[in-house]
Amino acid sequence: MKRLFVLTMIFVACAAAAQPPQGPLADVGFDQRLGAAVPLDAVFLDEEGRTVRLRDLVHDRPVLLALGYYGCTNVCGPVRDGIARAVAQSSLTPGVDFDVVYASIDAAEKPALARASQRELAERHPAALVTHWHFLAGASTAAVDTLAAAIGFHYRRGPADASFAHPVGIVILTPQGIVSRYFFGVGFDAQAVRLALVDASGERIGSLADRLLLLCCGFDEQSGRYNLLIGRLLKIAAAVCLVVLGAGLALLERRRQAAP
């Protein structure tokens, strides 16, 4: 009887955990909208107070995009630290190989706050070249909502817009502003982020090793990692064997014809 009771409790707990969240925060989270285009005409202010459109920042290079807010006392700081660590370890150079854009979802935040956040992050992570990132603030609520909707970023404003409930993660964009990859959480695997940026660039950045890895790996949307695809490896190995076999047969044929 006791065992039956325990099993029943476990079943009830699992069933409850399987239910979607209820209440006003039920729809806070990320929808993966791969292939969606971000609104390139959305207007923001950068950390220097200059008016910029997304198209001024999303061009020629892939983009690592994150949304949050500078006054956040919860997860936004760790997310920015996580991005900085991944960037520093990626061996790619922000402002040269790709761009980093961090946009505030709080329309009340001003460029001075964005600049202070950039300066503090740069002091903690000098290797991430944070001064080459773009920190955006002061956008209209409409501009923020349009960008958030485009990447599937569902958030909720708290009382008097003093706080926000929002998902946690980053988005990789192609140079054309198309959503390419999502990474969730506050820590990001530097190698996976590097490969995602190389992939989003159309392999215009990165090394030959990166291209070979992308050829042999597939992106797992659940884990946020690139995993080896055995089937693809076998196809590549088979193709290599055929090339080697063909070259060997051709060499034998030339030797046979050259023999007296």
N, C-alpha and C positions, 0 to 999 in steps of 0.2 A: 504493500500500500504506500509506504514511504517513497519507494522508488518511482511508483506511478505518479505521486504528487510532484516529485522533483522534475520528472520528464514533462509533466503538464505545464509547470512553471517555465521550463526552458522553452517549450513550444509557444507559450503566450508571449514570452519576452522576444523571441525571434519574430513572431508575427507582428508585434508592435514595432520592432525595429524596421521591418520591411515596409511599414506604412510611410507614405510621403509626409514631410513635415506639415503641420497645420498652423493656422493663425496668420498674422500679418506678414511673417517672414517666409511663408511657404514658397514664394516664387523667387526668393533671393538665391542667385546662383548663376552659373555659366551655361549657356547653350552653345555647343560647338557648331559654328556656322562657317565651316570650311568652304572656301570659294566665294564668300561674301566680300563685297567692296566697302571700304570705309568711306565716309563722306569727306572727300578731299577739299571741299569748299567750306567746311566747318571752321569758324574763326575762334582763335584763342589768343591769349597774351603769353609771351614767353617770360623767362625769369628776369629779363631786362625791361619788361614792360612793353616790348614791341608787339604790334599786331601781326599775327602769322596765321596763315591757313595751313591745314594739314598737308596740302599739296606742296607747300614750301619745305616740308620736313620729310615727306614720303616721296622720294624720287631717286632714281639711279642706284639705290642700295636697299637691301632688305632692312626691315625695322623691327626692333623689339619694343613692343607697346605694352604699357601697364597703366591701369586706372586705379586711383585711390584718392587720398587727400592728405594734405600736409599736417593738419591738426589732429589726425588720428592717433590715439594713444594705445591702440591695440595691435593690429597686424600689419599696418602699412609700413611702419619702420622696418620690421623684419623682412618684409617683401623687398623693400629697396636694398637692404643689406644683402639679401639672397641674390638679387639681380647683379649687384656689384661683384659679389664673389664669383658668380658664373661668368661675367664679362672678363674679369681679371684672369680667370683660368682658361678662357676659351682660345687664347693666342690670336684672336682677331682684334682689330683696333676700331673702337667706336669713332665715328666721324670719318673713317676711311673705308673700312670694309662693310660697315653697317651703321645704323643710327639707333639710339635709344630715346624713346619718347615716353615721358611720364606725365600724365594729364590728371589734374584735380577734378573730382566730380562735385566739388563744393564751389558753386558759383560765387560765393562770398569771399573766397580766398584770393589774396592779391599777389602780384608778382614778387613783392618783397619776401613773402613767406616761402614762395618757391625757390627764390635765390638763397635764402637762409638754409633751406633743406638741402639744396645742392652743395652748398659750402660745407655743411656738417658731414654729409655723406662722403665728399671728396677727402676730408680730413681722415675719416676712418678707413677709406679704401683708395689710397693713392694709385695703386696699380690698375684700377678700373677706369681711369681717365674720365671721372665723372664730370669734369668741366666741359667735356665734349658732348655731354648728353643734353637733351632738350627737356626742360621742366616747364610745364604749361599750367596756367591758372587764369582766373578772371574771365572765363568763358561764360556765355549765357547758359541758362539752364537748358534751353532748347538745343544748343550746340552739343552740350555734354550728353543729353539724352539721345540725340541722333547718333553720336559716336558709340555710346554704350549699346544702343539697340542694334547697330550694325554688327558688333562683335559678340552679341548675345550676353552682354554683361547686365544682369538684372540686380538692381540695388533699390534700397528704400531710404528715404530721408527720415531722420528722427524728429523729435519735437523741436520746432523753431529752427530746423536745419542745423542743429548743433552737433549732430552725429549722424552717421550713416551705417546701415547694414549692407554689406556688399560681399561678393565672392572674392576669392584670392587666387591670383595666378597671373600669367603673362601670355601675350599673343604675338606670334611672329607673322609679319606682313611681307609680301613680295614688294619689289620696287614700284609696282603699279597700285599698291594699296589693297591687295587681295589677301584675305585671311588664309594663312598657310598651315599654322600649327598652334596648339594650345599646350601650356604647361601649368599645372595647378599646384597650389601650396605656397609655402614661403621659402623653400629651398629648391634650387634647380641644378640638375646635372649639367656641368659645364660642357661635356662632350656632346650630350644630346642637344643642347642649345646651339653649339657650334654647327653640328650637322644640320639642324633645322634652318639656320641662317644660310649655310651653303646651299641647301636644297632650295630655299626660297629665292636665292639669288639667281637661280638657273645655272648653278655651278660656276658662276663667274668669279667667285671668291673661293678661298680654301685651297687645299693641296690635292695631289693625285690620290693620296691615301684617303682623304675625305670622300672623293668620288667613288673609290673602290668600296668603301664602307656603305655608301648610299646605294651602290649597285647590289650589295649583298644583304642589306638590311631593310626592314620595314618598320614603320613607326607604329608603336602600340599606343593608341589614344587613351587607354585606361591607365597605363603605368607612366606615360610620358617619356618613354625610352625607345631607342632604336634597337631592335632585336634581329639576330641573324635569321634569315629565311632559308631553311634547309633545302626546300624545293628549288629556290632560285640558285643556291650554291651548286646543287646537282646539275642544273641546266648549264651554268657557267663552266663547271668542270667538264661536262660532256662536250660542250663547244670547244673547249681548249684541247680535249683529247682528239676531236675530229680534225682540228687544225694541225696538231702535231702528227697525227696519222697521215693526213694528206701530204704534209711536207716530207715525211719519211718516204712515202710511196713515190713522190715526185723525184726525190733524191735517188732512190733505187733505180727508177726508170732512166734517169740521166746516166747513171753509172753503167746500166746495162747497154744503153745505146753507145756509150763511149768505149765499151770493151771491144777489143779486136776480134 
